[in-house]
Amino acid sequence: MPDRLAIIKLGGSLITDKSQPYTLREEQLKRITKEVAEVLGPCVIVHGVGSYGHVPVINRKLYDGYKKPEQLPDLSKTMVEVLQLRMTISEAVTEAGLAPVIFLPSNIFFMTEGEITGHFSGGFRQYLDLGMTLLIGGDMCADSQRGFSVCSGDKVVQLLSRLLNPRDVIFATDVAGIYTADPKLDPKAELIPQISLGRIEEYEKMANQAATPDITKGMRGKLDEIKRIEPILKAGAEVVILGMTEPGILRRYMNGDSEVPCTRITL
């Protein structure tokens, strides 16, 4: 595997317009994947599904799991629509100079009551050893209790962090980090530069709820998943929430620029 393996989560709001169904931020996606290729090289890219997933899941009432057979065509349609987004992201990653291999959570993860409880993961390290980039995003997965459940990209990040022991875990978003209020709505909102793991619940109460359709609880959901990667922090990984709407931020962060606006997660 790479000497300094990074897992980067490209948030759904960063690469799609979550207020408009099936709307890709195409130019931003191309710029960001180019930066990832230049700065991180072969790595693990986890992507949110944004308006390709959240909107149809809500409109088709798939978020509560299986209720009746009539849901199944809608489930299939939603998974195909998200697959189309995956292919577009894969093309952008390839154009940026990396060699992506797509993994589908629906094929390799199992859930119970909305949490990942089993997985097939034998190929991850082998592909990384070859110099390829793992590409995996949110999905709908089989659930032993609910029939099927939403598997968010953030859940994927915390699982892969435990399996692969990365040096860096980067949550790339459309805002600079965690704020005292929603910065898109409150001009007085202040960026919180550092959050200790032991105080995350306190900050969850402040974290902005997404103003657009989002069944994974927006930034509060992200904090909830970050709470689970304490072993990775103890192993020395650096975890950060980093806004990537501005060019060059990723490079500055990876070069150790202490002035980069972000929220660092610590023990």
N, C-alpha and C positions, 0 to 999 in steps of 0.2 A: 504494500500500500504506500501512498505518498508519505514522505517523512513527516509532514505536518498536515494531517488530514483535516479538512474542514467540512462541516455540514452547514449549508446555507439554505434557509427557508425563504423563498420568494413569496411574500404575502399576496393573497388574492387581490387586495386593493391596490397593490403596487403594479401588477401586470394586467389587471382588468379594471373596467369601470363598473363597480358593484351596484351602481344605481341604474345601469342600463343592461338588460339581459343580453348575454352573448356578445359583449363588447370588449375587445382586446385593446390594450394600450400598446400597439404594435411597435412604434418607434422606441418607446421606453423599454420594452422587452428586449429588443435588439441591442440597445446600449448596455443594459444591465448584464445580459449574457456575455457580451464582449468583455465587460469589466471582470466578470467572474472568471472567464477563461484566462485573461491576462494576469490577474492577481492571484487567484487560487489554483489555477491549473486543474488537473483531474481531481474531482471532489465528489461530494454528494449534494445534489440539488433536490430539495423538496419544494414543491410548489403548491400554493393554494389554488382553489378552483374558481374563486371569485364569482362573477356573475354567470359563469357556465355551470355552477353547481348550486350555490345557495338559493338563487331565485327559483329554478325549477323544483328543487327539493321542497321548498316552502309551498309553491303553487300547486304541486302535485301531492302534497301532504304525505311525504315519505319519511319525515323526521321522527315519527313515532313507531317506525317499524311496520312489520306485516300485519295487516288487518283483514284483507280480503283479496281474492285472486285478481280482481280488476286492477290492483295496483301494479301487478307484475309487468305489463307492457310499459307503464310509465317508468318503472325502475330501470328496465332495459334501455329505454330511450334516453334517460338521464345519464346512464353510464356511457352510452355511445357519444353523447354530446361532450362529456368531460374527456373522453378518449380523443376526440378531435382537438380539444385544447392541448392535451398532452403531445399530440403529434406536431402541433404548431410550435410548442416550446422546444421540442426535440430538434426541429428544423433550425430554430434560432441558435440553439446550443451548438449544433453541428457547424452552422455558418460562422460561429464565433471561434471555431478551431478545436473544439473538444469532440470526443467520441462518446455520445450518450447511449446508455442502454436503459430502456424503459422497464420499470417494475410496476405491476398493478397490485395495489393492496387487496383488491377483491379476489385475487388469485393466490395470495401468499399469507394473508392475515385472517385470523379468526377472532370474533368478538363475543363478549358476554356482557349484557346490560350496557352496551355502548363503550366498553373498554377492550383493548386488544389483550387477548389471553392466550394466543397461540400464533405461531408463524413458521413458515418455511423460509429460511434465509441463507441457505448454503452457498448461493452464487455471489453474494455481496462482495466478500473479500477477494474471490477469484477475479471478478471483473475489475476491481480496484487494483489488484496486483498487475493486471494487464495494462493498466494506464487508462482505463475507461472511466467515464463519469456516470454515477448512478443517478437516474432521474425517476422520481417517484412523487406522487401527489395525493391529495385527498380523494376519497372514493366511497362507495357503498360496499360494505362487507357483510358476509354471513354472520349472524348473531344467534347463539344457541338459545337465547331467551326471547328475543324480539323478532326473529326471522332474518332481519337485516338491520344494520345501523349505519349511521354516518361515521366514517373514519376520517377525522380531520388531519390536515397536514401537520398540525402541531403535535398530535398524538404520534404521528409517524416519526417526527423529529426526536421525541423523547425516547421512543423505542430504539431507533437507530443509534442514538447517542450511547445507550447502554450496550448495544451489540458491537459497536465499532470503535469506541473510545477515541473520539476525535480530539484534536488539539483545540479547535475553534468551533463554536456553535453560534451561528449568526442568524438572527431573525431580521430579515430585511423587510422594511415596511414603507408605507407612504408618509409616515411621520417620524420625527427624529428619535422617538423612544416613548417612555411612559411619562405622562404629564399629570399635573395635579387636577386637570379637568380636560375636557375634549378640546384640543387646540384648534380644531376646525370650527368650533362654535364659540369658544371663549378666548378672546385676544389676551386675557390676563393669565391664561394657563402657563404654568412653568414646567420646564423639563426637569425630570428627576434624574440626575447623572448616575446615581448608583443605588441599587436596591439589594439589601442582604436577604438571603433566602429565608432567614428566620422572621423577616418582617413582611413577606410577600402578601399575606392575608390582609394586612393593614392597608397595603397599597392597592389591593384588588378593589377595595371600596371606592377608590378614587379613579381607577382606570376607566377610560372612556368606553361607553357602550357604543358599538357601531351604529351610525345613523342610517346606514343602508342595510338591506336584508342580510342577516348573518346568523346562522343557526349554531355557530360555534362560539358565541358570546364575545366576539371581538377581542380586544386586548385583555379583558378579564379571563377569557378562555386561554389565551397565550400564557398568562401568568400562572394559571392553574396547572398547565402542562409543565412549565418551567420548574415548579415546585418538586416535580418528580425526578429531576435529574441531579439531585444532590450527589450521588456517587461519582458523576462525571466531574463536577466541580472539585470534589475531594481528590480526584485523580489528576487535577491540574488543568482541566479544560477552561477556556475563557468563553463566557456566554454573554452575548450582547444583543440588544435590540437597537437596530441601526437604520435610520432613514436613508433610502437610496434613490430619492427623486432627483438629487443633485449629483452631477457627474463627479467622479473622483473620490467620493467619500469612502468607498470600500478600500481603495489603495491607501488612503491616509490612515484609516483605522489599522490595517494590517501592517503598516510601517511604524506603528506605535505613536501616532500623533495624538497627544493628550488633549488637544483642543477640539477634536472631532465631537460634534454634538451626538450623544447617544445615551442609552441607559445600560450600564454594566451590571450584571448579576453576580453577586459574590456570596460566599458562605456567611 
